[in-house]
């Protein structure tokens, strides 16, 4: 089989193999230089991180010791305040309306949420917007507030102070 190849073919094949292996050698030399640089970068970063880790570990241990020996007494538990005298919801609605800004408008829902927020200790149970609406209509009949926009089945009435 080797006798069938001419000298020119053998030389061409050997030159092709030499070129291929020379390219591979150059490629791996470039990769080796790149990897050497990357190794140096990562080694330097490792040293920096290791120093910060050790410093943080030492300061965290000292901080944990300081926290463990804290001489600050814990605050006494909160005692819930005693409920005040139970008031009629309509009176609380009137009080909330009196505290509303004079130029502002309000709806039964906003009044109900304000009464529940401000006077929760004076109520047996939270009031809803229907109860607030009834109280507001009565205040309107007494001319303490005025109707700005009439309510419908799908929209609340809007009131304002006089």
PyMOL commands that set and color helices and strands:
alter all, ss='L'
color gray80, all
select helices_A, chain A and resi 2-4+7-68+89-99+108-118+120-122+129-141
alter helices_A, ss='H'
color red, helices_A
select strands_A, chain A and resi 105-107+145-149+158-161
alter strands_A, ss='S'
color yellow, strands_A
deselect
rebuild
show_as cartoon
